[in-house]
Each structure stands twice: as structure tokens, then as C-alpha cells.
Amino acid sequence: MAPPAGRSAISASPRVHALLARLHAASEAQEKSLSQIWFYLKRLISFYLFRTPWAASADDHMRDKFVALEEDKCHFMYLLARSSGALNIVEAGTSFGVSTIYLALAVGQNVADQRAQGKTVTGRVIATEKEPTKAARAREHWAEAGDEVAGVIELREGDLLETLKMDGMPEQVDFLLLDIWTPLALPTLKIIQPRLRKGAVVLADNTKMARPLYKEYLDYIHDPANSFKTTEVPYSGGLQMSVYLPDASV
Ligand SMILES: C[S@@+](CC[C@H](N)C(=O)[O-])C[C@H]1O[C@@H](n2cnc3c(N)ncnc32)[C@H](O)[C@@H]1O
């Protein structure tokens, strides 16, 4: 159900509000199921016992799961993208396209603001998904949201370690969402980092809950040589927020 006018963190049409409410409810129901909680526990146990960060069987399990970024984190992410005026956003891990909707709303609204000031700008969200069935569901959701969302998204299907290196990437990236299996977080950041503008925001999800799995990523962004300032926002599971500040004195 759409929130009362003016009470939401998000500017969007009633149709988009209703769609987001429906998708978050479906994702939350999956995440709260015993089988899903057991799945996460098994992943952590197998990491501690066998140092297996991910497995092909986990991909099979996740194929019909939303694993959407929670609603409160999505609101925070949208507001960050709006306040920083982000025009080019990369989303690592799209699934059924829920977080992408927020990013697309922010980019569309940032573009409109700048154009209203007479500036000639464009912007887009580069979404990434390797599972064809998930990519198809994401496209359906964006089509249902309408052009305020669908018109801003470029979906790169396939392994993001390849697709993010392909032609047509924006020269400058303002915002990166890492909502991806943990072994991919650092390699993805390293692909995008040369394009990050000064002040770009990088969010990584579940850094508290999955801290051991994020070790290499967290070591990297905490190392002053890599030019990030970083803090963990205490949402459920932890949300690491980093800002790229290449010229900051240590
Ligand atoms: C946590 S989910 C993303 C959820 C999404 N951000 C949302 O809030 O709705 C992570 C997604 O990354 C996808 N993925 C995993 N490995 C990938 C890869 N190498 N390239 C592209 N996508 C990948 C998975 O299929 C999964 O759908």
C-alpha cells in the first residue's frame, strides 16, 4: 500500500510505491522462512569449517529468491543518491530488480533537477545479473513501474566481472551498490574504482552479519592507501558506507 502523501522517504508515483511494497513483502517472507535462515547458517558454518566462501549449489538455491535489500536500507540508499546528486550508478547484484528501482528513481530525479537548472546531463543505473530468469523478472518489475524507472536502467546480463569491463561504461561513477555474493565484492570494487569520482559513495550490504566472508573487502577499504573513508551503518546485518576521497590526507 502506498504511504500517506508526503510521509515517504521516496518520491514516486502511487503505482511505484504499491509495487515496492508488494516486492518487499514477498522478499521479506522468503528471508524469514526457516529454510532461508538455515541456508545462511550453513554458509557461515561451511566457511568456518572448510573456508568455502560460495558454492554452485548456493546459486541453485538462490535462483528463485529475491534477497532484496531491506526497505529501510533502500530508503537510506535512495536519499544518499539524491543528496549526492548521483547521475551514474553501478549496481552489483540486481536479482529481481528491487533496489534498482530506488536507484533509478534517484537518478531520474537528479537528472530532472539538473535539467531544470539548464544543464545538459544524462544519467543511468547500470544493473548486473548473471541469472537469465532473474534478469527477466527484474525487467518485468521495471516495466510495471513504468518509464520513470525503466527508462533509466541499463541491465548487463552475465557475469559482472566480465560485463562491467565491456564498452559503454560511464567515464565517471558516482555511486556503487555492492549487493552481491561476498567473494565478488572486492573484485567488483577494483573494476569500478578507476571510474569513481571524488566523493563517490560505495555501499556494501551485510558487512556485519557476514564479516568473516567480507574480510578481504573490509581490509581493503580500511587501508588508507586505497583512499576510502568508511563506516558501518547499524542496519540489520550491517551496511558498510564508504566514500572515495583520493586526495584526503590520511
Ligand atoms: C543479493 S542479490 C541482489 C539483490 C538486489 N540488489 C535487490 O535488492 O533486489 C545478489 C544477486 O547477484 C547475482 N549474482 C551473483 N553472482 C553474479 C555475477 N558473477 N554476476 C552478476 N550477478 C551475479 C545473483 O544471481 C543475485 O541475484
The ligand as an SDF file (V2000), in Angstrom:
LIG
                    3D

 27 29  0  0  0  0  0  0  0  0999 V2000
   21.6660  -10.1300   -3.0210 C   0  0  0  0  0  0  0  0  0  0  0  0
   21.1310  -10.3800   -4.6340 S   0  0  0  0  0  0  0  0  0  0  0  0
   20.7920   -8.7560   -5.2210 C   0  0  0  0  0  0  0  0  0  0  0  0
   19.5220   -8.1530   -4.6540 C   0  0  0  0  0  0  0  0  0  0  0  0
   19.1480   -6.8270   -5.2830 C   0  0  0  0  0  0  0  0  0  0  0  0
   20.1980   -5.8500   -5.1460 N   0  0  0  0  0  0  0  0  0  0  0  0
   17.8970   -6.2710   -4.6540 C   0  0  0  0  0  0  0  0  0  0  0  0
   17.9910   -5.5380   -3.6590 O   0  0  0  0  0  0  0  0  0  0  0  0
   16.8130   -6.5730   -5.1530 O   0  0  0  0  0  0  0  0  0  0  0  0
   22.6070  -10.7560   -5.4910 C   0  0  0  0  0  0  0  0  0  0  0  0
   22.4070  -11.1290   -6.9490 C   0  0  0  0  0  0  0  0  0  0  0  0
   23.6870  -11.1760   -7.5850 O   0  0  0  0  0  0  0  0  0  0  0  0
   23.6110  -12.1330   -8.6220 C   0  0  0  0  0  0  0  0  0  0  0  0
   24.9770  -12.5480   -8.9750 N   0  0  0  0  0  0  0  0  0  0  0  0
   25.7670  -13.4200   -8.3150 C   0  0  0  0  0  0  0  0  0  0  0  0
   26.9460  -13.5520   -8.9360 N   0  0  0  0  0  0  0  0  0  0  0  0
   26.9250  -12.7320  -10.0150 C   0  0  0  0  0  0  0  0  0  0  0  0
   27.8480  -12.4340  -11.0500 C   0  0  0  0  0  0  0  0  0  0  0  0
   29.0520  -13.0050  -11.1010 N   0  0  0  0  0  0  0  0  0  0  0  0
   27.4900  -11.5370  -11.9940 N   0  0  0  0  0  0  0  0  0  0  0  0
   26.2630  -10.9380  -11.9450 C   0  0  0  0  0  0  0  0  0  0  0  0
   25.3330  -11.2020  -10.9860 N   0  0  0  0  0  0  0  0  0  0  0  0
   25.6550  -12.0820  -10.0440 C   0  0  0  0  0  0  0  0  0  0  0  0
   22.7950  -13.2520   -8.0240 C   0  0  0  0  0  0  0  0  0  0  0  0
   22.2290  -14.0690   -9.0260 O   0  0  0  0  0  0  0  0  0  0  0  0
   21.7660  -12.4890   -7.1880 C   0  0  0  0  0  0  0  0  0  0  0  0
   20.5740  -12.3510   -7.8940 O   0  0  0  0  0  0  0  0  0  0  0  0
  1  2  1  0
  2  3  1  0
  2 10  1  0
  3  4  1  0
  4  5  1  0
  5  6  1  0
  5  7  1  0
  7  8  2  0
  7  9  1  0
 10 11  1  0
 11 12  1  0
 11 26  1  0
 12 13  1  0
 13 14  1  0
 13 24  1  0
 14 15  1  0
 14 23  1  0
 15 16  2  0
 16 17  1  0
 17 18  1  0
 17 23  2  0
 18 19  1  0
 18 20  2  0
 20 21  1  0
 21 22  2  0
 22 23  1  0
 24 25  1  0
 24 26  1  0
 26 27  1  0
M  CHG  2   2   1   9  -1
M  END
$$$$
